[in-house]
Amino acid sequence: RLGSQMKPSQLLQLVKKDYSKGYPVMIFSNDSKTCDWISMFLNENGVKCMNLNGDMHLFLRKDVFKKFQNGDLNVISCTDVGSRGLDTT
């Protein structure tokens, strides 16, 4: 268990570990605000990340997800609503 102040640094450490190896990473959040914040936080710390949430239009969500599937983007921050109906392996 982590305190709220420790979560960002731990998340960054975990994501950077996989990001440096080129592994795809999906980060799930409870709401769109948190999803947006995580995306901004990671980008500010050198990890290219886009968000995917239910507040986005469907065509934008599909575009972000297509970049993820094609390997053009390795990290996405998403909500469960934003990721519904999108299949990946």
N, C-alpha and C positions, 0 to 999 in steps of 0.2 A: 504494500500500500504506500502511496505517495501523497504527500501534502500538496495542496494546490500550487504552491510556489516551486515545487520540485518538478512538476509535470512537464513544463515546456523544455527544460534542459534535458530531461530524460527522453522525451519524444525526439528532440533534435539528434541526440546521440544514437538512438535506435534507427532513425530514418537515414542518417548519414552513413551508417554502417552498411545498409543495403543499397543505398543510392550510389555509393562509391564502387560497388560491385556491379552496378547496372541492373539490379533486381527491381522489378515493379513493386510499388508499395501503394496500398489503399488504406487511408486513415478514415475511420468512421467517427462521426460526432453526433450528438443529440439534436443540435439545431443549426440553422443556417449561419447565425452569428459566429458560433464557435468554428464552424467549417471555414468561413471567410477568414477568421483570425488565424487559424492554423496555416492556411495557404499564404497569407501575408507574412507570418512569422518565419515560415520555412524559406520563402523567397528572400527575405531580408538576411537570412543566414546562409545563403549560397546554395539552397536546394530548390531547383526549378519545380514548382508545384502549381497546379490549377485546382480550382474547386468545382464541385459538382453537387448541386443541391436542388431541392424542389421549388425554390423561388426562381430558378432559371427557366427560360423557355425550352421546350423539348429539343428543338433543333440545336440549341447551344449545348445542351447536355450531351446529345449524340456526337457533336463535333469534338468536345473534350474527351469523351470516351473513345472515339475513333483514334484520336492521337495517342491515347493510352494503349489501346490494342495494337497499334502499328509500331509502338516503341519510340515514337517521337516525344513522348512524355512518360516519365517513369514514376511520378508521384502525383496522386490525386487525393484531395481532401474532400470527403463526401458525407452526406447525410444518408440515412436509409431510404428516405423518400426520393432523393435524387438518383439513387442507384437502382431503384426498382425497375425491373424489366430489362436490365442490361446484363447480358451474359458474357462471361469470360472464363478462361481456364487458368 
